[in-house]
Amino acid sequence: MGELIYTLCMLTSLACTWLLLASYRRTRYRLLFWSGACFAVMTLNNFLLLLDKVVFPTQVDLLPWRQASALVACLLLLYGLIYEKE
């Protein structure tokens, strides 16, 4: 059951990435770019979670990589929110 949930979360993040970046290409509104970049890294984070919990549950600990990718995702969105002007 966990595999399904992790996969659906990853696919949802990927769909959000695709929609945000497609909207950015249409409108060139920079906050959409930073939001799309954030969700792209969140997709990577969810993929690492799937690898960590399902594919390599006992062999490899990917927690530091997952935490680093979550931090990068938050920092990308924070940068976009703070430094981008309309």
N, C-alpha and C positions, 0 to 999 in steps of 0.2 A: 504493500500500500504506500509506503514511503517513496518508492521509486516513482510512482505515478504523480504524487504531490510535488516532488522535486522537479520532475520533468515539466509539469504544468506551470510551475512558477518560472522556470527558465523560459518556456515558450511565451508566457505572458510578458516577461521582461523584454524578450526579443521583439514581440509585436509592438510594445510601447516604443522601443528604440526605432523601429521601422516607421511607425506613424509620426513620431516627433521629428525625425530627420527628413522625412518626406514633406512634412509641413514646413520645415525650415527651408528646404530647397525651393518651395513655392513662394514663401513670404520673405525670406531672409531676415526674420526676426531672431536676433542672436540668442535670446533666452531659450528658444526652442532648440538651438544647437547644443547649448550646455545641458539642457535637460535630456536630450538624446544621447549625449556623451555619457551622462550619469547612468542612464538606463543600459547603455552598452556595457559599461563596467559591471553593472548589477547582473547583467546576463552572464558575464564571465564568472561573477561570484556564485551565481546559482549553478553554473556548470561545475565549478570547483566543489560545491556542496554535494552535487550528484556523484562526482568522482570520490569524494571523501567518505560519504555515507553508504554508497551502493557498490561502486566498483572496487575500491580498495578500503574496505572497512577496518581491517586490522593491520595491513601492511604499511600504509603511508598516513601520516598526519598532515593534512593540508590546512589546519586551522590558522597558522600564521599567514598563509597565502590568502585565505578567505577574508581574514580580518584586514589585511593590507588592501585588498581589492574593494572592500566595503568602505574603507577610509578614503581611498582615491575617488570612489563614486560620490561620496558626500562632499569632498573637497571640490570636485568639479562643479557640482550644483551650487555650492556655496560661493565659489568664485563667480559663477555666472550671475548669481543673485546680487552680489555686492558690487562688482566692477563693471557690469554692462549697463550702458545707458541706452535709453530708447532713441 
